Amino acid sequence: MKILIIGGVAAGTKVAAKLKRENRDYDVTILTKSKDISYAGCGLPYYVGNVIEQREQLIVNTPASFSALTGATVLTETEVININRDQKSVEAKNLTTNEISTYSYDKLVIASGASPIKPPIEGVNLDGVYYMRTPEDAIGLREAVEAGKI
């Protein structure tokens, strides 16, 4: 059984781990557009405030450690751009090389997560307005604070 999971943070990694525990013979692959697959979201403000000093302290599992632990394949910085249900395949773009690849599946799980809502209010797109959901968001805000932009 070839199972493809779109999204590699909380839900995607939980599904992959559960599937591999149930049957080690399942071929499980996670495609995620982020660099990280498992991070401590509640720690992001502590990173911005330098209570957590290193970005790596936010990371719960790296792709390599997760693969070693579960046996699932993890492809980061890979964005799914098309799903072909009839052919049971997806097209995905490697965000580093811009190469497009096709991945087939028997079963597809979509666990693509969430995006912050940008409320329709005046000024929401101005410099100095930040959203906080990912380690990259926290890094950007911390860099702005350290540079004196905030």
C-alpha positions as CSV (number, residue, x, y, z in Angstrom):
1,M,0.0,0.0,0.0
2,K,1.4,3.3,-1.1
3,I,0.2,6.2,1.0
4,L,1.0,9.8,0.3
5,I,0.5,12.6,2.9
6,I,0.3,16.2,1.9
7,G,1.4,18.3,4.9
8,G,4.1,17.4,7.4
9,V,3.4,19.2,10.7
10,A,1.1,17.9,13.4
11,A,-1.6,16.0,11.6
12,G,0.6,14.7,8.8
13,T,3.3,13.3,11.0
14,K,0.7,11.7,13.4
15,V,-1.0,10.0,10.5
16,A,2.4,8.7,9.1
17,A,3.5,7.4,12.4
18,K,0.2,5.7,13.1
19,L,0.2,4.1,9.7
20,K,3.7,2.8,10.0
21,R,3.0,1.4,13.5
22,E,0.0,-0.5,12.1
23,N,1.9,-1.9,9.2
24,R,5.6,-1.5,8.6
25,D,5.2,-2.6,5.0
26,Y,3.1,0.5,4.1
27,D,5.1,2.8,1.8
28,V,4.4,6.2,3.5
29,T,5.6,9.5,2.1
30,I,5.1,13.0,3.4
31,L,5.3,16.0,1.1
32,T,5.5,19.3,2.9
33,K,6.3,22.8,1.6
34,S,8.0,23.9,4.9
35,K,11.5,23.0,6.0
36,D,10.3,21.7,9.4
37,I,7.9,18.9,10.1
38,S,7.4,19.1,13.8
39,Y,7.9,22.2,15.9
40,A,6.7,23.6,19.2
41,G,4.2,26.3,18.1
42,C,3.6,27.3,21.7
43,G,7.4,28.2,22.0
44,L,7.4,30.7,19.2
45,P,6.8,33.7,21.4
46,Y,9.5,32.5,23.7
47,Y,11.9,32.4,20.7
48,V,11.0,35.9,19.7
49,G,11.6,37.1,23.3
50,N,15.0,35.2,23.5
51,V,13.8,32.9,26.3
52,I,14.4,30.1,23.8
53,E,17.7,31.1,22.3
54,Q,18.2,28.7,19.4
55,R,15.8,28.0,16.6
56,E,16.7,24.3,16.8
57,Q,15.2,24.2,20.3
58,L,11.8,24.7,18.7
59,I,12.1,21.7,16.5
60,V,10.6,18.5,17.9
61,N,11.6,16.1,15.1
62,T,13.8,16.7,12.0
63,P,12.9,15.0,8.8
64,A,15.8,12.6,9.3
65,S,15.0,11.7,12.9
66,F,11.3,11.2,12.0
67,S,12.2,8.9,9.1
68,A,14.6,6.9,11.2
69,L,12.0,6.6,14.0
70,T,9.0,5.7,11.8
71,G,10.3,4.5,8.5
72,A,8.2,7.1,6.6
73,T,9.9,9.1,3.8
74,V,9.8,12.9,4.4
75,L,10.3,15.4,1.5
76,T,10.5,19.0,2.7
77,E,10.3,22.1,0.7
78,T,8.1,20.2,-1.7
79,E,4.8,21.9,-2.6
80,V,1.9,19.9,-4.1
81,I,0.6,21.9,-7.1
82,N,-1.8,19.5,-8.7
83,I,-3.8,16.4,-7.7
84,N,-4.9,14.0,-10.4
85,R,-7.5,11.8,-8.7
86,D,-8.2,9.7,-11.8
87,Q,-4.5,8.7,-12.1
88,K,-4.0,8.6,-8.3
89,S,-1.0,11.0,-8.5
90,V,0.1,14.4,-7.5
91,E,2.5,16.8,-9.0
92,A,4.8,18.6,-6.6
93,K,7.4,21.4,-7.0
94,N,10.7,21.2,-5.3
95,L,11.0,24.7,-3.9
96,T,14.8,24.6,-3.9
97,T,15.3,23.5,-7.5
98,N,11.9,24.3,-9.0
99,E,11.8,20.8,-10.4
100,I,8.4,19.2,-10.9
101,S,7.9,15.6,-9.9
102,T,5.0,13.2,-10.0
103,Y,4.1,11.0,-7.0
104,S,1.6,8.1,-7.3
105,Y,-0.5,6.8,-4.4
106,D,-3.0,4.2,-3.5
107,K,-4.4,6.4,-0.7
108,L,-4.0,10.1,-0.3
109,V,-4.2,12.1,3.0
110,I,-4.5,15.8,2.9
111,A,-3.2,17.4,6.2
112,S,-2.1,20.7,4.8
113,G,-2.7,22.7,8.0
114,A,-3.8,26.2,8.4
115,S,-2.9,29.7,7.5
116,P,-3.3,32.8,9.6
117,I,-6.4,34.9,8.7
118,K,-5.5,38.3,7.4
119,P,-8.5,40.4,8.6
120,P,-9.9,42.9,6.1
121,I,-8.8,45.9,8.1
122,E,-6.9,49.0,7.1
123,G,-3.1,48.7,7.7
124,V,-2.9,44.9,7.8
125,N,-0.3,44.9,5.0
126,L,1.9,47.6,6.5
127,D,5.5,47.1,7.6
128,G,5.6,46.0,11.2
129,V,2.5,43.8,11.0
130,Y,3.5,40.2,11.7
131,Y,1.7,36.8,11.8
132,M,2.8,34.1,14.2
133,R,2.3,30.5,13.2
134,T,5.6,28.9,12.0
135,P,9.3,29.1,13.1
136,E,9.9,31.3,10.0
137,D,7.3,33.8,11.3
138,A,9.1,33.9,14.7
139,I,12.5,34.3,13.1
140,G,11.2,37.2,11.0
141,L,9.7,39.0,14.0
142,R,12.8,38.4,16.2
143,E,15.1,39.7,13.5
144,A,12.9,42.8,13.1
145,V,13.0,43.4,16.9
146,E,16.8,42.9,17.0
147,A,17.2,45.3,14.1
148,G,15.2,48.0,15.9
149,K,12.4,48.0,13.3
150,I,9.9,47.4,16.0
